[in-house]
């Protein structure tokens, strides 16, 4: 079977597509899963490109969805025929996060899902949403769960809240859908007027082109009538944080998710204190969070925005498309 691996020399152009042995039957506590789809995240790009340390030959991609083909002795949570989706932190069942890094994350510290068949412990998967395609389900592991934890678990999102999303990537568009699902109003930023127009057709109340307005945080503040937004999905990091604080309401919540503008920078502490806002870093979520999110999705008619699909052997092209920033929503691999 085919497998996509990190090359001996890091780099998207050095991704190796090779034939590997198909795994055997699952042992005690394990399941054999036919992986039908994956989705791409910046984390996956960073591993493949060498921006994050990972072993040469690592099987790539943290997100995988497919069908359980067989189960090992003692497995009671899943059965043959179940549609499943992988967990980003398979060893984080519930409660506070037990790790600070990615040593147990598929596609990084351990092998991922860029291959048609895997045998893994049953806890590495949860049931997928009912009626979803495998490509749709694969978008949940990282982007969907990050948005859910940011808004619902940590943010306490409620009807009538205002939410600000930055850009049109997978996490931001999931946040848009979850906010709408729960009766919140959504504002957005983008570098493209065309994308802002498309966002409005998706239900965004108002948006600001951040290339045209360097003070876009103040622009968002004014668009809310001088109240500010209750939640900010902050994906930029140090280069955007000051504007996010400008945009947030007094006592609001900023979920720090990404570091696209750098790994370190100044934090305007006086500004943050004046807003009495909560700033909290978030890295995906637990297996319990994922199960709760999927129950909510099963109860509502929500499906993810998928921009484009690639084949496994086109993984390098898919990563380059992701890096170009042209997409809106998720990019998927279908096997």
N, C-alpha and C positions, 0 to 999 in steps of 0.2 A: 504494500500500500504506500501511497505518497505521504510525505511528511515535509513540513517547512521548518527549517532550523536556522538559528543564528549562526553566521559564518565564523570561521576561525579568526578572520579579521572583521571587526564590527563594521556595519554599514548596510544600508538598505540594498545597495547594489550587490552585496555579498551574501544575501540570504540564499540558503541552499535548499533546493527542492530535490529530495532523493527518495529512493525506494527503501522501505524498512519492513521488518517482519511484522506480520499481523499478530496482535496479542492473543493469548490463549483464553481459556475459560477463567472466570473470576474465582478467587480464593475466598475464604471466610471473611465476611464483612465487606466484600467488594461487589462491584457491578461492572458488567461489560456494556459499553454504550457506543452505538453507531452515531458519530458526530455528523450532523448534516449542515451545520452553519456556525459561523463565528461572526463577531463584529469587531471593528478596530477602535482602539482608544489611543490617546497620546502616550499612555504608559507603554503600550505595545510598541509603538513607534520608537520610543526612547530606548527600549531594550534592544530592538533590532539594529538601531542606528549606533549603539554604543554610548548613548548619553547616560545610561544606567549600567552599572556593572552586573554582568550575568555571564554564565559559562558559555564558552564556544560549544556549539552543537545543541544548545537548549531548544527544545521544541517550543515554538512560539505560540502566542495568543492566549489571553486569560479567559476570553468569553467563548463558551461552546454550548451548543444545544443539539439535542438529538433524541434517540429512542433507546431505552434499556432493552438489550437483547437477552441477557441472562443475569441472574443474581447468585452470589455465593451463599454459603451456609450462614445462617444467623441474620440475614438481611430481611427486615420486616417493613422498612419505610418505603421501599420501592419494589416494583415487580416488573417482569418482562412485559413490554408493550407500553410502559409509561413514557410520556414525553417529559423530558427533563432539561434543566438549564444549570450550568455550573455555578459555583460560588467563588468569589474573588479571594476570600479568606476562609478556606474550608475548615480550618481549625478554630475559628471564632464562632462558636455556637450561639452564645447569648452573653449579655452583660457587658462590662467594659472591655474594650479592645485589648487583647493580651500581648500585642506586638507593636513595634514602632517601624518595622521595615517590611520587606517583601520576601523574606526567606521561605515562606510557605505559600506564596502566591503562584498559581499556575502561569506559565509563560515567562516567569522571572526567576524566582528561587527554585522552582521545580518545573517539570515539563508541563506544557500547556496543551492546547486542543487543535493545533494546526495539522490534523491528520484524521482520517475517517473513523478509526476505531481506537478506543482507549479502555483500559481496565483500571479502575480507581476505587478507593473506598467510597461506600455509599454516601457518606456525609459530604462528599465533594459536590453533590447535586441536590437540587430541590425539584419538585414538580414544576412544570412550565404552566403558564396561563392556559386556560381551556380555550381551544379553538384557534390559538395563535399558530402561525407558521413557525418553522424552526428558525428562519432568519429573524423574524420578529422577536422570538424568545431570546435569541443570542444577544440582543441589545440590552438586556436587563442586568447582566452580571456586574458591570462596572458603571456605565452611564446612568441607567435607570435607578439603580440602588443608591448611587451617590446623590441624585436629585431627591429621592425619597427621604433619605436620612437628613439631608440638609433642610428640607422644608417641613417634613412631618415629624420625624423622630426628635431632632434637635430644635427645630424652629417652632414647633407647635402651630403649624399653619391652620388657619380657620377661615371660614367664609367671611368675606368682606375685607380680608387683608389685601395689601398691595405688594407685589413681587417684582423685583428687577432682575432680568436675565441679561448677561453680557454675551453678545455674539449669538451664533446660530449652530453651535456644535451639539453633540449628542446630549450632554448633561443639560445644557440650556433649554433645548427643545423638550426634553423630558420634564424639566421644571415647569415649562409653560403648560404642558398637558396636565400635570398633577395639580398645578394651581387652579386651572380651569375646572378640573374634576371636583375640586373642593370649594369652588365658589369664590376664588380670589381673582383680583384684577392684576394684569401683567403689563409691565413696561419693559422696553428692550433697548439695547444699544447695538449698533453694527457699523462697519466701515462702508457699507453699501446701501444706497437709497433703494436699489432694487430689492435687496433682501428685506429692508424695513417694510417695503410695500407688501412683500409676500408674508411677512410676519403679521401684518394687520389682517390679511385674509385668513390667517390661522387663529385670530382672536386677540392679538396683542392690542392693548388700548392705545398706546402711543409709544413712539420711539425717537431716538436721537442718533444721528450720525456722528460718531466720536472723532472722525477725521475732520469734520467741519466745525465741531464744537469741542475745543480742548477742555472746557469746563463742563463736560456733559453731566457731571454729578449735580451741579446747580441747575442745569436744564431739567433734569428729572425731578428735582425738588419742586421746581416751579410747575411742572406738568401735573404734579399731585396736589396742586393748590397750596403749596407751602407746608405740607404735612410730612412729606417724605414717604419712602416705602418701608414696609414692615420687614421685608426680607430681601437680601441681596445674594444672588448666586455669583460669587466672586471667583472668576476663573483666571484673572490676569496676574494677580500677585502685586509686587511692589509698585509696578508702573500704573496700576489702576486703583489701588486701595484708597488713596486720598479722595478720588472722585466718588468711590463707593460710600465712603463715610459722609461726604457731602449729600449724597442721595438718600441715605438711610434716615428713617424717622427717629425721633428721640425715644430711646429704649428699644430700638429695633435690633435685628439680628443679621449679621453678615457671616455667611458660610464661606470660608476660605478654602477653595477646592483646587485651584490651579496656580501654576507659577510660570505662565507663558512669557512674562516680561522679565523674568530673572529669579534667582534663588534667594536673593537678599536685597534689602533696601530699607529706606527710612519708613518708620511708622509714625504718622502724625498723632502722637499720643494725646496732646491737648485737645485736638479736634475730636478724637474718639471719646475722651472723657466728657467733653461738653455735650456730646450726643447721648451719653450714658448707654452706648450701644454695646452689644455682645459680639465679639469677634472670635470665631471658633474654627479651627482647622478640622477638615473632614477628609477621611480616606475611605470611601465606599461604605460598607456596613457588614453586619453579622449575618449568619445563616437565618436567624430568627427574623431579622429585619426583612430579608428577602422573602421569606414565607408570608409575612404580614403584608408586604407590598403586593405580592401576587394575589393574595385574597382580595385586596382592594381593587386590583385590576380586573379580577374575575367578576366583581360586583358592578363594574362600570364599563361602558363601551369606549375603551381607550386602546388604541394601537399606536406603535411608535412610528415616527417619520423615518423612512429608509430612503436615502439619497441615491445610492448606486450599489450594484452587486458585482463582485468579481469571482473568478475561479481561484482555487488554492494556488495553482501555478502562476497566477497573476498577482501574488501577494505584494511583490515589490511595486508594481504599478498602483495597487490599491493604497499602499503607504504614501507613495508620491502624490497621489490625488488627495489624500488626507492632508498632507503637508502643504499643499497648494492653497488650502482654505476655501476652495470653491464650493464645498458641500454644505448642505443644510440638513442636519440630522445625522443619522448613522450610515456608515459604510459597512457592508457585510461581505463575507466570503461564504459561498455556497458550495458544498462538497457533494 
